[in-house]
Amino acid sequence: MKDKIMKDYMTVEALLESMNLTAEERELHKELIGECLANERKLTEYAAATRNNIERISAVLGGIYQNMVSMEVALDNLTKGAEEFSLRMIPADKFYHE
């Protein structure tokens, strides 16, 4: 998955290579390049953590959905049972027959 992310964006190293910096220029910007590399590592870590969290949330939501479906079926069965019970509790002389 990291490869997919890295394909979407140019890495710091790829950018530096494309700029053809001299050794002197690299030394001049050494601190900035180091910060950029550190930030790139952090972004990669954060992206992986975010993907992991999204997968976990997706699994939890899938479980919640399954529980809701089960509850819907149970509630439908309970409602049907209650309706049938209510009908059975109506005295025969009050119940309409054709």
MIGU-821949 format. One record per atom (N, C-alpha, C): residue in three letters; x, z, y. Coordinates in steps of 0.05 Angstrom, whole numbers, padded with zeros to 5 digits, always signed. Atoms other than C-alpha are relative to their C-alpha. Layout:
# residues N
ALAXZY
...
***
This chain:
# residues 98
MET+00017+00000-00024
MET+00000+00000+00000
MET+00017+00000+00025
LYS-00018+00000-00023
LYS+00059+00014+00046
LYS+00008-00028+00008
ASP-00008+00027-00006
ASP+00079-00058+00039
ASP-00020-00015+00016
LYS+00022+00012-00015
LYS+00011-00080+00065
LYS+00002+00008+00029
ILE-00002-00010-00028
ILE+00019-00037+00127
ILE+00024-00012+00013
MET-00024+00010-00012
MET+00090-00059+00138
MET-00001-00030+00005
LYS+00003+00029-00005
LYS+00070-00133+00133
LYS-00015-00005+00025
ASP+00016+00004-00024
ASP+00021-00123+00189
ASP+00015+00005+00026
TYR-00016-00007-00024
TYR+00074-00097+00237
TYR+00029-00004-00006
MET-00029+00004+00002
MET+00146-00112+00250
MET+00013+00028+00000
THR-00014-00026+00000
THR+00191-00054+00231
THR+00020+00001+00022
VAL-00021-00004-00021
VAL+00242-00025+00279
VAL+00025-00016-00008
GLU-00024+00015+00009
GLU+00298-00054+00236
GLU-00003-00030+00003
ALA+00005+00028-00002
ALA+00266-00122+00233
ALA+00001-00009+00030
LEU+00000+00006-00029
LEU+00256-00121+00309
LEU+00029-00001+00010
LEU-00028-00001-00008
LEU+00329-00101+00319
LEU+00015-00024-00010
GLU-00014+00023+00011
GLU+00353-00156+00273
GLU-00008-00026+00015
SER+00009+00024-00015
SER+00310-00208+00310
SER+00011-00001+00028
MET-00011+00000-00027
MET+00340-00186+00376
MET+00030-00007+00001
ASN-00029+00006+00001
ASN+00412-00199+00353
ASN+00016+00017+00020
LEU-00014-00017-00018
LEU+00438-00139+00390
LEU+00030+00002-00008
THR-00029-00004+00006
THR+00513-00131+00396
THR+00004+00030-00007
ALA-00006-00028+00007
ALA+00546-00068+00370
ALA+00000+00017+00025
GLU+00000-00015-00025
GLU+00555-00047+00442
GLU-00028+00006+00010
GLU+00028-00004-00008
GLU+00481-00056+00457
GLU-00014+00021-00018
ARG+00011-00019+00019
ARG+00462-00018+00394
ARG+00010+00028+00007
GLU-00011-00026-00007
GLU+00508+00039+00415
GLU-00013+00010+00025
LEU+00012-00007-00026
LEU+00479+00039+00485
LEU-00029+00011-00004
HIS+00028-00008+00005
HIS+00408+00046+00457
HIS-00003+00017-00025
LYS-00001-00015+00025
LYS+00427+00089+00397
LYS-00022+00022-00001
GLU+00019-00022-00001
GLU+00384+00148+00418
GLU-00029-00010-00001
LEU+00027+00012+00000
LEU+00322+00105+00432
LEU-00006-00012-00027
ILE+00004+00012+00027
ILE+00331+00068+00366
ILE-00005+00022-00020
GLY+00005-00023+00018
GLY+00336+00135+00330
GLY-00027+00011+00002
GLU+00027-00010-00004
GLU+00272+00159+00361
GLU-00021-00019-00011
CYS+00019+00020+00011
CYS+00237+00095+00343
CYS-00001+00000-00030
LEU-00001-00002+00029
LEU+00260+00100+00271
LEU-00014+00025-00010
ALA+00013-00025+00008
ALA+00238+00172+00267
ALA-00031-00002+00003
ASN+00028+00004-00005
ASN+00170+00154+00297
ASN-00012-00019-00021
GLU+00010+00019+00020
GLU+00163+00096+00248
GLU-00003+00015-00027
ARG+00003-00016+00025
ARG+00176+00144+00189
ARG-00025+00018+00002
LYS+00024-00017-00003
LYS+00124+00192+00217
LYS-00026-00016-00003
LEU+00024+00017+00002
LEU+00073+00136+00225
LEU-00006-00008-00029
THR+00003+00008+00028
THR+00085+00114+00153
THR-00011+00024-00015
GLU+00010-00024+00014
GLU+00075+00186+00129
GLU-00029+00005+00008
TYR+00028-00006-00009
TYR+00012+00195+00172
TYR-00019-00020-00011
ALA+00018+00020+00011
ALA-00017+00129+00148
ALA-00005+00006-00030
ALA+00004-00007+00029
ALA-00006+00150+00075
ALA-00018+00024-00002
ALA+00017-00024+00001
ALA-00038+00218+00089
ALA-00029-00008+00007
THR+00027+00009-00009
THR-00097+00184+00124
THR-00013-00015-00023
ARG+00011+00015+00023
ARG-00107+00136+00065
ARG-00008+00020-00022
ASN+00007-00020+00020
ASN-00105+00195+00017
ASN-00025+00016+00007
ASN+00023-00015-00009
ASN-00155+00234+00059
ASN-00026-00017-00002
ILE+00023+00018+00002
ILE-00202+00174+00062
ILE-00009-00003-00029
GLU+00007+00002+00028
GLU-00199+00166-00013
GLU-00013+00026-00010
ARG+00012-00026+00008
ARG-00214+00241-00022
ARG-00028+00002+00011
ILE+00026-00001-00012
ILE-00272+00237+00027
ILE-00019-00018-00014
SER+00016+00019+00014
SER-00298+00176-00008
SER-00010+00011-00027
ALA+00007-00012+00026
ALA-00297+00212-00075
ALA-00021+00023+00004
VAL+00019-00022-00005
VAL-00333+00273-00045
VAL-00027-00012+00007
LEU+00026+00012-00008
LEU-00386+00229-00013
LEU-00013-00013-00024
GLY+00011+00011+00024
GLY-00395+00193-00079
GLY-00014+00021-00017
GLY+00012-00023+00014
GLY-00408+00260-00112
GLY-00025+00010+00013
ILE+00024-00009-00015
ILE-00456+00280-00058
ILE-00023-00019-00005
TYR+00020+00020+00005
TYR-00493+00215-00067
TYR-00013+00003-00027
GLN+00010-00003+00027
GLN-00499+00225-00142
GLN-00018+00025-00002
ASN+00016-00024+00000
ASN-00525+00296-00130
ASN-00026-00005+00013
MET+00025+00006-00014
MET-00576+00270-00081
MET-00019-00016-00017
VAL+00017+00017+00018
VAL-00601+00218-00131
VAL-00012+00018-00021
SER+00010-00018+00020
SER-00607+00272-00184
SER-00021+00018+00012
MET+00020-00017-00013
MET-00644+00317-00135
MET-00026-00015+00005
GLU+00024+00016-00005
GLU-00691+00260-00118
GLU-00017-00003-00025
VAL+00014+00003+00026
VAL-00708+00249-00191
VAL-00013+00026-00008
ALA+00011-00027+00006
ALA-00718+00324-00202
ALA-00023+00006+00018
LEU+00022-00005-00019
LEU-00762+00329-00140
LEU-00024-00017-00007
ASP+00022+00017+00009
ASP-00804+00270-00163
ASP-00014+00012-00024
ASN+00011-00012+00024
ASN-00813+00302-00231
ASN-00016+00026+00007
LEU+00013-00025-00008
LEU-00830+00369-00199
LEU-00027-00006+00015
THR+00024+00007-00015
THR-00880+00336-00152
THR-00022-00010-00019
LYS+00020+00010+00019
LYS-00914+00299-00209
LYS-00011+00023-00017
GLY+00009-00024+00015
GLY-00917+00364-00249
GLY-00019+00017+00016
ALA+00017-00016-00017
ALA-00947+00401-00190
ALA-00027-00013+00004
GLU+00025+00015-00003
GLU-00999+00347-00179
GLU-00018+00002-00025
GLU+00015-00002+00025
GLU-01018+00348-00252
GLU-00011+00028-00004
PHE+00009-00028+00002
PHE-01022+00424-00252
PHE-00024+00005+00019
SER+00022-00004-00019
SER-01066+00422-00190
SER-00026-00012-00010
LEU+00023+00013+00010
LEU-01113+00373-00222
LEU-00012+00016-00024
ARG+00009-00016+00023
ARG-01117+00416-00285
ARG-00014+00026+00008
MET+00011-00025-00010
MET-01134+00477-00243
MET-00028-00003+00013
ILE+00027+00005-00012
ILE-01196+00444-00213
ILE-00021+00005-00022
PRO+00021-00005+00020
PRO-01258+00471-00248
PRO-00014-00026-00008
ALA+00012+00025+00010
ALA-01292+00418-00291
ALA-00024-00008+00016
ASP+00024+00007-00015
ASP-01356+00422-00251
ASP+00006-00010+00028
LYS-00008+00010-00027
LYS-01317+00407-00186
LYS+00016-00026-00003
PHE-00017+00024+00004
PHE-01277+00350-00216
PHE-00018-00025-00003
TYR+00016+00024+00000
TYR-01306+00281-00204
TYR+00005-00017-00025
HIS-00002+00017+00024
HIS-01320+00241-00268
HIS-00019-00023+00004
GLU+00018+00023-00002
GLU-01350+00172-00272
GLU-00018-00001-00024
***
